[in-house]
Amino acid sequence: MSTKNLWDQIKNSLKLKNSNNALVQMWFEPTNIISIDEDAGGSRFKLSVPSELHKYWITQNLLDSIFLEISAIYGKPFQIEFVVEEVSPKSSSATTESTILNLEQENINLNSSYSQHIPAKKNKDSLNYDYTFSTFVVGRNNEFAHAASFSISENPGGNNYNPLFICGPTGMGKTHLLNAVGNQIKEKCPHFRVNYLSAERFLNECISGIRRQEMDKFRKKFRQDCDVLLMDDIQFLGRGEAVQEEFFHTLNDFFEKKHQVVVASDRMPKDINGLEERIRTRLEWGLIADIQMPDIETRVAILKYKAERKKLNINQEVINYIARISKRSIRELEGNLNKVKMFSELQGLNITLDLAKKVLATHDDTTAMTISEIQKLVADHFKVKVSDLKSKSRTKQLVIARQTAMYLIKKHLDKSLVDIGRAFGGKDHSTVINALKRIDSQLTTNSDLKSDIKELETRIHNITGL
């Protein structure tokens, strides 16, 4: 099958599945394939788009779907690269007008994390050139993880930080640090063979090796031809036993050779479902460094840095506003900045506080969290479901979690007893009163509960900035 026919098949399949979505039709239709290139990292689909705006929208909203369509037809490991091939001024102007109209009417979410999956510039090790230690903004939330990562990059394998396990919620900079380690090592020791990949890709390549009876080739790639292994989203390894077997022996091989391993996950080793105990203990063997949501001061610093790199003329008032309402992740933070930048450029307006408030109106509720957000935080912390908090179950673990959530909601949101009871499946106000009194009394005697609430309040502070 020719390259063009392959792309036409992929393109038609995706458009057919989104036949009622005018936005997908509008943005994806002008996309064409330039070539499928082969390099050390596998195949690279080079796709053309008519503008930076098309590239941005597709990477933000459609990249996962494109990946799935290509994977269903193309049986080899691949990456995607978008190349902007400018269209004529007339058609560009028409696209811009249509874009403004659709952005306003459809309230497109430009804060998706899809663009993080395929960085613009990669080298043969699949490392992102832009993710270096010099471009990483250090704050109280990530200084330990940054210091540990930098130390490893200066002396890979020759320290007690093997493996280094970087843990934190989605969008907090874990991928940036992994790439920074790889880029720093390649700069200092060009002969080192660095392999950066996601656990999902490791899983897919392992399955492919088993199916094609090419496991010798797979093992050679990850054990003999690699000095530094950087693996992202390692929580995905819990999906398959055969893959875990290979990963276990790969880890052992690296440790025996004193080669460096750095992994990242959105949860601690003990919280990865389906992960074998022998792998869990080896991941806990080295050093665990966690990253939390940056506080308001660090968010401001990140925005200033991003604005300078984008050459944006943006005042402190606007910076403070975006930092205050962007509470979920660094990706959301940069996404909101990009959204303001895009509207400013498309409409020919200066970036002012009024413009930022108009563009980000859906984010500008309050700096406080909602009842449901605190319920989710508590449920995640105590490893229960939010629905369980609202149930009538009286198991010890659930009672503690439920009472803790009520306590935090009352303290940080100052909701009425009736509102709190209603949020927990219609509990009456006396139940809420008893919960608040019980937590208050136990805080002076129960050190574990005190520690739990302190950790939860830190996370609330990191999100709200208050």
N, C-alpha and C positions, 0 to 999 in steps of 0.2 A: 504494500500500500504506500502511495506517495505521501510525502509530508503534507501537501495541501489537502489531499483526500482525508488523511487522518485528522487534520484540524477541522475540516468541514464536518466530519462525523461528530467530533467532540463538541463543536460549536452548535450544531443543530440539536444535539441531545440536550444541551444545557438550555437552549432557547425554548425547546419544546416543553421542558419541565417548568419553565417560567413564562408560559405563553400569556398569562393574565397579568404579568408584572411589567408594566410599561417602562419602569425605571431600568430593569435588567435589559430589556430590549434596546433601550436608547443608549445605554452606556457600553454594552457588550458587543453590539452589532458591528461597530467600526474596528473591532479587534481582529488582527490578522497574524498569521505565523510567518516569521522570517526564516527560521531554521531550527533544526534540532541538532545541537552540537554535542560532541562527546569529549569529556575530559576525565581527569582522575577521579572526580567525585561522582561520575555517572553522566546521564544525559541532561542537557539544559535546553528547555523549550524557550526560545527567544521570540517573544510576542511584541507586535507593534501596536501602539495606541496613538491617537491623534493629538493628545495634549497631556500635560501634567495633571490636569483636572480629571481626565479619564483614568489615568494611572492611579491617582489617589482614591477615586471612588471604587474602582474595581478591587484594589488591594484591601480597602477597608470593609467592603461589603460582599465580595463575590469570590475571594481567593480560595476559600475552603471548597466551594462548589466546583471550581475549576480543577482543583486537585483531585476531587473524587471522580470527575468525568475522565480525566487523563488516566488515573489509576485503573479505571474499569477497562480501558482499552489497551494501554501501554504497559507492558509487563516488566519494565526495568526501573531501577531507581532514577529519579529525575528531580530537577529543580526548575524554577520558572524565573525568567528575567523579562522585565518590561522595558521596551525601548520606545521613546517618544519620537514619533515622526510627525512633525508639525503639519497641520492642514492649512489651506488658504485662509487669509484674514476674514473673507466673507463667511465661510462656513464656520470658522472659529467664533465669530461674533454671534451667529445664530445659535451655536451650541451654548454659548455663555448665557444668552437670554433664556433659553430653555432650561438651563441648569438652575438659574436663580429662581425661576417659577417653580420648578419641581422641588428644590430644596425647601422653599417656603411652604409648599402645599403638602408635601409628604413627610416633613420633619425627619429627614434622613438622619440616622444615627451615625455620626462620623467618628465615634469613639471606640469602635470595635477594635479588637486586638489583632485582627487578621494581618495587618501590615507588618507585625513583628515577626511573622513566620518566614518571610522571604526578604531579607535585607537587600538594599540596592547594590551594594558592592561586596562581593565575596572573593576570597582567594581559593586556591585549589584544595585547601583544608576545610572549606565551607565556613571559614571564619568571616565575621563581618568586620571590615576594616574600620568602620566608624565606632565600634565598641572597644574603646581603650580605657585605661585607667585615667588618662588625662581628660576624657569626656564624661567621666562618672562623677556625679555630684555627691560628695560625702556629707552625711549628717549623722545625728545621734542614732537614727534608726538603722544605719547600715555600716557604721564605722568599723565594727569588729569583722564583719564579713569582708569588707574592703581590705582591711589590714591583713587578714589571713590569706586572701586571694593574692595580694601583691607579694607577700612573703613566699608563697609557693612559686610564683612566676620567677622570682629571683633565684630559687634553688629547687627546681622540680625534682621530686623523689628523694631529696636529701634532707628531709625534715620529718617531724612527727605528725604532720598533717596529711596523712595518706590513709584513706581517702579524705578529701575535704567535701563535706556535705553542706551545700547552701540551701537553706529552707526559708520559704516565705510565701505569702499570698501571690496570686497571679498579678503580673504587671508591676512588680516592685524592683526590678533590676537584676534578677538572677541571671537571665540570659546575657545581659551586658557584662556581668562579672566573668562568666564562663568564657566569653569571647575575648575579654581583656586579658585573662590569663594566657590564652592561646596566642594572642598577638604579641604579648610581651615576651613569651618564651621564644617565639619565632624570631623576634628582633634580637634577642640576646644570644640565642643558640640556633642559628638557621638550619643546622643539620638535624635538629630534633624533628621527629615525625609526629605531628599533632593531628588528632582526629576529633573533630567536633560534630556531634549529631544528636538527634533526639532519641529517647528510648523507643519511641514508636517506630522510627526508622530502623533501629537495631532489631526490633521485633520483626518488622517486615522483611528485612534482609535475611534474618535467621530462618524464617518460615520459607522464604524463597529458596534458600540454600538447602533446606530439608527436602522440599518438593523436587528440586532439580538435581538432588544428590551431589551438591557442590559444597558440602560443609568444610572440606579441607581449604577451599578458597576463602570461605567466610572466616575460618579460624586464623588463617594466615594474615588476613587483612587486619583483624582486631588484636592479634597477639604478637605476631612476628614483625609486622610492618607498621607498628605504632609504638611510640615512646610516651605519649601523653594522651590520655583518654578523657574527653570532656563530654559528659552526657547530660542532656537537658530533659526535664519532665520525667524523671525516673519512676514516678508513680505508675506509669503505664506498664511497667514490667510485671505488675501483679496479675496481668491478664493470662499468661501462659506458662505452664510448667517446663516445657522444652526450652523455651527462651531463657527462663531463669537458670536452668542447668548450664547453658552456655555462658551466661553472664557470670555465674558463680566461678566457673573455671577460668574465665577471662580475668576476673578480679584476682584470683589466686596467682595467675601467671604474672600479672602486673606487680603484685606485692613481692613475689619472689625475685623479680628482676629489679626491684626498687624503682619502678616506673610510676609516674604520677597519675592518679585518678582524681577527677573533680566531677561531682554530680550535683544536680539541682532538682528540687521537688517543691511542690506546694504544700507538702505535709511532712511531718517527722517520720523517720523509718518505722517506728512502732505503730504509726497510723496508716501505713500503706496496706490496703486490703489485698489479701492474696499473696503477699510477699513471704517467701520462705524464711524461716527463722535463721538459717545459716547465712543468708544474704543480709538479713536485718542486722545481725550481730557484727558482720564485717563492715557495714556502712556506719555503724555506731563506734567502730574501733578507732577511727581517726578523730577528726574534729568536726563538730557540727556548728555552723554559724548561721544564725537566723537574721532575716530582714523583715522589718515591719513597715507599716505605712508611715511616711515621713511626717513630722509635725509641720505646723504652719510655716515656721521659719525656713525649714529645708525646702518645702514646696515653693516658697517665694524664690529661694536661691536657684532651684532647678528651672523655674520659669524664666528668670533673668538670663540664665545661661542659654536656654533654648532660644529665647528671643534674640539674643546677640548673634547666635549662629545663623538664624534665619534673617538677620539684618532688619529686624522689625523696629519701627519707631513706636514704642509703647511705654506709657508712663507708669509710675509706681502705683497709682490708684487702680489702674486696670490689672496690673500684676497681682496686687493684693486681692482683688475681687475674684479673679480666676483661681488663685490659690485657695481662697476660702471655700469656694463651692465645689472644688475638685477633690473629693474626699475618699475616693475608692481605690485609686491606683495611680501610678506615674503615667501609665498609658492614657488614663482618662485626663490627667493633667495636660499632657501634650496634645491629646485629641481636642480638648477644648481650645487650646491656643491655636491649633491648626484651623479649627472651625472659624474662629474670629478672624484669623488671617485671610482665609478664603473669602469670607463675606466682604471683608474690607477691599480686597483686590477686585472681586467681581463687580462691586457696586461703586468703586472709585471713591471710597470714603476713608477718612483717617480713623485710626483705631482710638475710640474714646470709650469712656465708661458707659455711656448710653448705648453705644453700638454693642459692646460686650454683653450688656444686660439684655438687649433685644435678641441677640443671637443665642445666648445661653439661658433663655428664660425658663426652659424646662428644668434646668439644674438649680435655679435660684429659689429654693424653698426656704430653708433655714439652715443654720450650721448644725442644728441638733439632729440626732438620729430619730427614726420612727420606732414605734413599739415593735413592729415586725422585724426591724433590723437588729434590735437588741435581743429579741427572742432567738433570732438565727445565730447571733454571736454566742449566746449562752448555750444553745443546743449543740453547736459545733464544739464548744469547749468541753462540754460534759459528754459528748459523743451520743447524743440522743436526737430524736427527730422533733421538729417544731410541733408537729401534730401531737406528739406525745406530751409536750408541755401543756397542750390544751385539753388533753384527755382526762379521764377520771382515775387513771392509774395512780396507785399509792406506793409504788416501789420506792425504796430508799433513795436510789440514784435520781429518779424522776422528781421526787418531792424536793430534794436539795436544789436541783436545777430549776424547777418551777419557782421556788421561793426566791432563789437568787435573781432570776429574771424579773420578778415582781419588785424586788428591792431596788435593782438598778433602774428600772423604768420609773419608779417613784422618785428616786434620787436625782436622776439626770433629765427626766422629761417632765416631772412634776404633774403627772396625770392624776385625775381623780380616782378614788378607790373603785367607783363604778366602772370607769373606763378600763381600768386595769383588769378588773374581774371579767368584764365582757371580752377582753382580748385573750383570756385564758379559758375559753369555752363556756362562758357564762357563770363563772364563780361569783358568789355573793361577796359583799364588802367585808364581812366578818372574816372570811377566808383570807382575803388580802391583808387585813390588819394583823391576823395571826402570823402570816408569813413574814411581814415586816418586823414584827416584834421578835420572832424567832431568829431571824438573821442578825438583828441588832445584838441580841443576847449572846449569840455564838461567836461573834467577831472578836470578843475578848478572850475566849477560851479555845476556839477551834483554829489552830494555825493553818491547817490545810484550806479551810474555807476562806480565811483571811487572804491567803495567797491567791486563791482562785479569783476572788473579787478584785484584788489588786491588779492581776493580769488582765481581767476583763475591762477594768476602768482605764488601764493603759491603752488598750486597743480602741476604746471609745474616744479617748483623747486624741489618739493618732488619726482617727477618722474625721473627727469634728474640728480639730485644731483648738479646742477649748480646754 
